[in-house]
């Protein structure tokens, strides 16, 4: 086996991990692949004979490439206003993809990725590398041009913003599916009240319209109206199939056998007895007593 082939095999052993790092950093699967490819090009042009930890070296390279991409986004005036909608990872509900499992480890749902999009580039790097991949601040500091102590403060600031947002679903998958099915049924039937029953009052709808500035709709009433509007516009040939979207219950819409759109949803169980009494006939029950499941975020 020649040296180049050996180096390529060693790189391939780290590819899935590197792609997971890049996806958390960028929220884009294509850009994550580009970052990983750039890491390979730099590796192939470098003398790594003195590198004891190739995985750590490659992680640092990918992180620096991602940081440059994030800073480039911030500097582009044409960047759409508001949070960027991350790429979803879609899989069948009755199966799993090992690479998807790595990408989605640590509960990397769409809601978390949306919050990560609001962080400054240095904050995102520090949070992702330390909190998700346990890199020490002694290694993170030089990447962002700060001391380890300053890097720790940057990560702490990012952590407070992430923890201040509802990013982790706290209901199991079968109950998530109940809420999604109730949402879809209400949309198809044009039932405005039923939609309100499954939507959190502060729900946020974010839509990526394919290169056009992303659209954001806030509030249960506004999201319900938007859902009914799109339901009326849908083709009679449209088929909606259940799927896992970043590990949570979601759907993929097909027309003429081709996927047209993906909807990922963020679910939370809320304990609110007053709302339960008012909406008991429509709202599916959550696991705990006095709880109702509602969708907090639709992406």
N, C-alpha and C positions, 0 to 999 in steps of 0.2 A: 504494500500500500504506500503510495507516494505521499509527500508532506501535505500537498494541497487537498487530497482526498481525506486525509486524517483530520485536517483543520475543518473541512466542510462537515464531517460527521460530528465533530465536537460542537460545532455551531448548531447543527440540527437538534442536538440533544437539549439545547436551551431555547429553541425557537418558540415553543408554546408559552414558556414563562415570559419571554421578552414581548410576545404579542399581548399577553395579559397586562403587562406593565404599560405598554403603549396605549392599549384600549382605555384603561383607566385614566391615563394622562390626557388623551385626546378625544375620547368619546366617538371616534370615527374608525371603522374597521379598515377602510382603504388607507387612511393616513397611518394607522397602526402598522399595516403591512409595509408601507413605504419606510417607516422609521426602522423596522426590523431589517429591511433590505439594505438601508443605509448603514446599519450596524455591521452587516456582513461585508459590505464594500470596504468599510474602514478596517475591519479585521483582516481582510485579505491583503490590504496594503500596509499593514503594520507588522513590526517585529514583536511578537508576543512571547518570545522565548523566556523572558523574565517574569511573565505574568503567572502568578501562582493560583489565582482564583479567576478563571476565565469567565464564569457566570457573573461574578461581581463586576468584572471589567466590562462585559457586554451590557449589563444592566445600567451602568453609568453612561455608556455611550448612547443607549436608547433614550435614557432620561434627558440627556443633554440635547439630543435631536428633537425630542418632544418639546422641551422647554423653548427651543428656538422657534418651533412651529406655533406654539401658543403665543409667544411674543409677537410673531409675525401677524397672527390673527388680530391681536389687540391694536396693531399699528395700521391695519387696513381700514380706511374710512368707509369703504363700501360694506363692511361687516354689518349684517342686519342688527337692528336694535333689539334688545332683550336677550334672554337666555337662548343659546343655540340648542337645537333639538338633537340629542345624540342618536347614533345609529343603533337600532334595536338588534338584539340577537334572538332570532326566531327558531324554535325547534318544535317538533311534534309533541303533543301532550302525552302520548303513550310511549315515548322513548326518550333517550338522552344521547348527546354527543359528547364524548370524552373531552374534546377540545373546548366545547361550549362550557362544560363543567369547570374547567380551569379559568376560562374567561369570566365566569360568573361566581367564582368563589368569593367569600367575604360579603355575600349579599349585595352584589353590584347590580342593583335594579335601576330602572330608568329614572326613578325619582332621585336617587343618589347622584346619578350622572348629571341630571339637570342642575342640581345644587353645585356640583363640581365645576360646571360651566360658568358659574358666577364668581368663582375664585380668581384672584390674580395668578398669573403663571407661576410665580415662586411659591405661593400658598398651595397651589394644586400639587406641584412637585413634592414639596415637603410633606404634605398630608398623605399623598399616595405612597411615596416611598417609605415613610416611617410607619404610618398607621396600618397600611395594607401589606407591606412587604418587609417590615421590621428592619429597614436600613438604619444604621446609627447616624446621629446628627453630625458626627465627625466626617462622614462621607457625603452627607447632603449639603453641608455648609459650603464647600468649595464649588458645588454645582451652581449655587445661586449667588456666589460671590459674597457670602456672609460667614461669620464665625459660627461654630457649632451652637453657641448660646443663642445667637440671633436666629439661626435656623429653627431651633426649638420653639422660639417665640412665634415665628411665622407659622409653624405647624399648629401651635396651640390656637392661634387666631383662626386658622382655617377649620380646626376641629370644633370650635364654638359655633361657627356658622353652620357646619354640617349637622351638629347635634341640635341646633335650634330649629332645624327643619325636620318634618316628618318624612324620613327617607326609607324606613324599614317597614314592610307590611307586617302586621301582627295578627294575621288570620291565616289558617292553613289553606292549602290549594283547593280542596273540594268546596270550601265555603267561598273562596274567591270566585270559583266558577259559578256558584249560585248567584252571586251579585252580578257578574258579567252577563249571565243569561237573562237575569231580570232587567238589566239595562237594555239589552238588545231587544227583548220582547216589548218593552215599553216604547222603544224607538220605532219598531215596526208597526205597533198598534196606534202610534200617535198619542200616547197617553202621557200628557205633560205631568200630571200629579204623580204617576208611578215613577217617572224619571227623577222628580224631586226627592222621592222617598229613598232612592239609592245613591244620590249624590250628596256629598258633604256640602254644607252651605258655602264653604270657601274653596270649593273645587276649582282647579285650574286646568284648562284645556290648552295644550300646545300642539300646533300642527305644522309639520314641515311640508311645504308645498313644492318641493323639488327645485331648489335653486332660487326661489323667490323668498323674500323675507318671511321668517316664521310668523305664524299668527298665534296670538294668545287671547284666550277668553276666560274671564274670571267670574265666579259666582254660579250657584246651582241653576238659577233661572236662566241666565244667559247661555250656559252650556246646554241646558235642556232644549232651549229654542234652537240652538245650532245643530244639535243632534236630530231634532225633528226635521229641520230644513234639509240636511244631507240625506236623511232617510227618504224624504219625498223625491229627491233628485236621483236616487240610486236606480240603476237599471233593473228591469225585471229579471234579467239573467244573472244578477249578482248572487254569489254563493258565499256565505260567511262560515268559516270553519274555525273551531277552537284551536288554539296554539299556546305554547309557552313563549312569552316575550320577556326576555331577561329573567327567566325563572318564575315569572308570575303569570296568572291566567290572563290571556288576551285573545285576540282574534286576527285572522287574515282574511281579507275580502278578495274574492276571485271574480273576474268577468271573462267570459269566453275561455275559461280554463287557465287564465294567467293571473298571477297575483297583482292586485292593484293598490292595496293599502294594508298597513299593519296598524293595529291599535293596541297599545300597552296601557295597563291601568294599575294604579297604586291603590291598595286597599288597606283600610284600618277599621278595627272594631272600636266603637265608641260606647262608653257606658253613660247613657243619658235617659233616665226613666221617663222624663216628660216627653221626649221625642218618641220613645218606644210606644207609649200609650197613644200618641197622636197618629202614629204610622204603623201600628202593629199589623194591620191587614195587608200591608204592601211590603214592608221591609223584612228581608230574611234575617233570622236571628243569628247573633254571633255566639261564640263558645261560652262566654260568661253570662251570668244572669243579668238582666237589665241592659243587654248590649245590642246594638244594631251595627250592621256592616255598611260602610259607605265608601264610595270611591272618592279619594282625596285628590288624585291627580290623574289626568288622562293625557297620554302623549301620542 
